[in-house]
Amino acid sequence: MQIPFFAALKEAQNVLIAGCGGGFDIYSGLPLHSYLTSVGKVAHLANVSFARLNESGCNTIEGKAWIIDAMARELDYFPERSLVEWFARQDREVSIVGFSRTGVMPL
């Protein structure tokens, strides 16, 4: 018997794993990210961020989301950047989309 969640993902090629509480929520999605990439899926990471993304130096998407990558500036509180750095230490180039706290409709 297969868990329905994984059955629903069987045909998916691209999956977005997003944390929605701000802060370190996206870290809880890392086991799923690891599994999906191990079976050949493209797994994207995103997070509602409490960081001052407008000061991150990252590229913006419509002013409501930022692509957090290795070029992100260091900020006092920036868990998404720490995760990008962790992936880099694993020789993996992973970027994370950081959502500003604007709400669902604006995003």
Secondary structure, DSSP 8 states (H G I E B T S, - for coil): ---HHHHHHTT-SEEEEEE-SSTTGGGGGHHHHHHHHHTT-EEEEEEE--S-GGGS--EEETTTEEEE-TT----SS-HHHHHHHHHHHTT----EEEE-SS-TTT-
